[in-house]
Amino acid sequence: VQLQASGGGLVQAGDSLRLSCRASTLTLSRFDVAWFRQGSEKEREFIAAITWSGSETYYADFVKGRFTISRDNAKNTVFLQMNNLKPDDTAVYYCAVPLIPNRGVLTAVPNGYDYWGQGTQVTVSS
């Protein structure tokens, strides 16, 4: 299974980015998907998750109101819309899926996900 996160880049504080998560050899539309990030010398941090159907979402408190997770199952893609970016948002952003399809149970724990993408770098300058 290969997951690929894309859409990162270098932006200024207050700007927006939309990250995308796609998969090869896996029908992403059947899986819950989560976004995590890991800054330099920091632990991996949960951001948001969405069920395979898109009916439920779950966010970390620190991103509520700024980040939105969504999916387009027809395109097998999950998005993370990030608005009002701050320098503290600088990190490598990863998408992840669990082993079991159609699980429908969201968790913020990294061990709850089995497949991880290679990450995309987001750098926010002040």
URBELMO-V21056 format. One record per pair of residues at least 12 apart in sequence whose C-alpha atoms are under 10 Angstrom apart, sorted by the first residue. I is the first residue (numbers start at 1). J is the second residue. Records with the same first field share a line. If there is no record, write none. Layout:
I->J  J
This chain:
1->23  24  25  26  27  97  114  115  116  117
2->22  23  24  25  26  115  116  117  118
3->21  22  23  24  25  26  28  94  95  96  97  115  116  117  118  119
4->20  21  22  23  24  77  94  95  96  116  117  118  119  120
5->19  20  21  22  23  35  77  78  79  80  92  93  94  95  96  116  117  118  119  120  121
6->18  19  20  21  22  79  93  94  95  117  118  119  120  121  122
7->19  20  21  79  80  93  119  120  121  122
8->20  91  92  93  119  120  121  122  123
9->90  120  121  122  123  124
10->90  121  122  123  124  125
11->85  86  87  90  122  123  124  125  126
12->84  85  86  87  123  124  125  126
13->83  84  85  86  87  88  89  123  124  125  126
14->82  83  84  85  86  87  124  125  126
15->82  83  84  85  86  124  125
16->66  67  81  82  83  84  85  86  124
17->67  80  81  82  83  84  85  122
18->67  68  69  79  80  81  82  83
19->35  69  78  79  80  81  82  93  94  95  120  122
20->69  70  71  77  78  79  80  81  94  95  120
21->33  34  35  71  76  77  78  79  80  94  95  96  117  119  120
22->75  76  77  78  79  95  117
23->76  77  78  95  97  117
24->76
26->76  101
27->73  75  76  77  101
28->52  71  72  73  74  75  76  77  78  97  101
29->51  52  53  54  71  72  73  74  75  76  77  78  101  102
30->51  52  53  73  76  97  100  101  102  103  104
31->50  51  52  53  54  73  76  96  97  98  99  100  101  102  103  104
32->49  50  51  52  53  54  56  57  78  96  97  98  99  100  101  102  103  104  105  106  107  113
33->48  49  50  51  52  54  57  69  70  71  77  78  79  95  96  97  98  104  106  107  113  115  116
34->46  47  48  49  50  51  57  58  59  69  78  80  94  95  96  97  98  106  107  108  109  110  112  113  116
35->47  48  49  50  59  69  78  79  80  93  94  95  96  97  108  110  116  117  119
36->48  49  60  91  92  93  94  95  96  108  109  110  116  119
37->89  90  91  92  93  94  95  119  120  121  122
38->89  90  91  92  93  94  119  121
39->88  89  90  91  92  93  121  122  123
40->90  91  92
42->91
44->91  92  93  94  109  110
45->60  91  93  94  108  109  110
46->58  59  60  61  62  63  93  94  107  108  109  110
47->59  60  61  62  63  64  67  68  69  80  93  94  95  108
48->60  61  63  64  67  68  69  70  80  95  106  107  108
49->68  69  70  78  80  95  96  97  105  106  107  108
50->69  70  71  78  79  104  105  106  107
51->70  71  101  102  103  104  105  106
52->71  73  78  97  101  102  103  104  105  106
53->71  72  73  102  103  104
54->69  70  71  72  73  78  104
55->70  104
56->70  104  105  106
57->69  70  105  106
58->106  107  108
59->106  107  108
60->108
63->82  83  85  89
65->82  83  84
66->81  82  83  84  85
67->80  81  82  83  84  85
68->80  81  82  83
69->81  82
78->95
79->95
80->93  95
85->122  123  124  125  126
86->123  124  125  126
87->122  123  124  125  126
88->123  124  125  126
89->122  123  124  125
90->121  122  123  124  125
91->119  120  121  122  123  124
92->118  119  120  121  122  123
93->117  118  119  120  121  122
94->116  117  118  119  120  121
95->113  115  116  117  118  119  120
96->110  112  113  114  115  116  117  118  119
97->110  112  113  114  115  116  117
98->110  111  112  113  114  115  116
99->112  113  114  115
100->113  114
